[in-house]
Amino acid sequence: VMYTMHNHRDVPGYGFQIQFGATTLTEQWDPRKGNSWNHFMMGPIEEWFYRSLAGIRPFEDHPGGFGHFIIAPEPVGDLSFVRASHETLYGTVRVEWQRQGDVLELQVEIPVNCTADIVLPGKTPAKAVKGGLYRFREIVE
């Protein structure tokens, strides 16, 4: 739903607003109407970028934020790659994935003194890793 909404090129859709030069949510779905081109109201999409597309999520049962976290990317639609990072108290978490056909290549960087569970699309169980740089190559549907 989020991917469709953000790429929809007709009203209502963020894609429609982007066609007219919007870089933030506008006051109305048709940016040619209304007065505000910076109308923030429960409309941020950046959290969807790093939590869903890149899959960078805090482990909710682990106090202390990102000492232990989850990387669970969600490839959607016709997206062929995602590159994202998230600053934490422990350092920068980096995720990059590229999809070619049914092959997903994932690269993650985990800060020193952190642990993460890597959950590849459609795969279980999670792969537990500690600080470092990791690469995964998997067949996904």
N, C-alpha and C positions, 0 to 999 in steps of 0.2 A: 504494500500500500504506500509506504513512504517513498520508495523508488519511483513508483508511478506518479505520485503527486509532485515530486520534485522535477520530474522530466516532462510532465504534461505541458504541451505547448499551446493549449487553449485555456480559456477562463473556465473554472478556477484551476490554477496551477502555478507553481513557482517558475517553471520553465517559461511560461507566458511572460511573467514579469522580467525574467532575465533577458528575453528578446528585446525588451525596451530599455535595457541598461541598468536595471535594478541590481544592487549588490546587497540589499537588505530587504526584509519584508515590507511591502508598501501598504498604505492605508486600505486600499481596496484591491481586489483580485486583478482588476484592470488598472495598471499604473497610470494610464492616461487620464483617469478620473481620480478625484480626491486630491488632497494637498500634501500628504506626508509620504516621503520616500524612505523614511527611517522610522517605521511604525512598529517597534518591538512590543509584542503582546503575546506571550506564550507561543512564539513562533520560531525559536531557535532550532536549526537543523544540525548544528555542529556536533551536538551530543550523539545524534544518530550516526554521524560519520565515524567517530572513534569507537563508540560502544557497539554498534551493529556491523557496519561495513568492515572496519578494522578489527572489531571484536575485543577491544581493550576494556576490561571490566574489573572493578574491585571484587574481591571475594567477600561476600557479605557477612560470612561467619567469622572473618578474620579481622580483629580490631587492628587499628593502625594504618588503615588505608591500603597502600600498595606494597606492603611487605610481602604479601602473597596475593596473587591476582590470577585472572583467567584471560587467556587469549582464545577467542572463539569467533573467527571471522565468518561473515555471512555474505557470500557472493550472491548478487541478485541481478535480474534482468540481463542486459547485454554488457554490463561492466566487465572490462577485461583486466583492470588492475586497480589497486588501492595502495596508497602510501600514507601512513599516519604516524604521529608520535604524540606522547602524552607526558608532560612533566610531572614527576612525583617528588615527594620528599627524599626518595632514595636515588633518584636519577631519572633519566629519560627512558621511557618504554618506546620501542620502535617496532612497527609492523609494516610489512610490505608483502602484498601477494599479487600474483599474476595468473590469469586463467587463459589457457589456450585449449579450446575444445573441452574435453573432460579431464584435463590435467590442471591441477592447482599447485603452483609453487609458492611456498610461504617462507618468508624470512622474518625472524623475530630477534630482537635484542632486549635482553632482560638485564636490568641494573645489578651490579654486584650486591651481595647480601640480600637478594630477593629470590623468591621462588614463584613459579607460575605453572598453571595447568594449561596445556595446549590442547584445544578441542578442535579437530578438523571437521569440516562439514560432513555430516552423515557418519562420522566415525566415533566409536567408543571403545575402550575407555579413554580418558584424557591421558596425555603424556606429561608427567611431572618433570620440570626442568629447573635448574638454578641459574644464577647470573651467568650470562654469556650470549654468544651469537649462535643461532640455530637455523637450519634450513630443512624444510620438509617438502616432499614431492608426493602427491597423492592423486589417485583417480577419484573424481567426484561426479555426482550426477547433476 
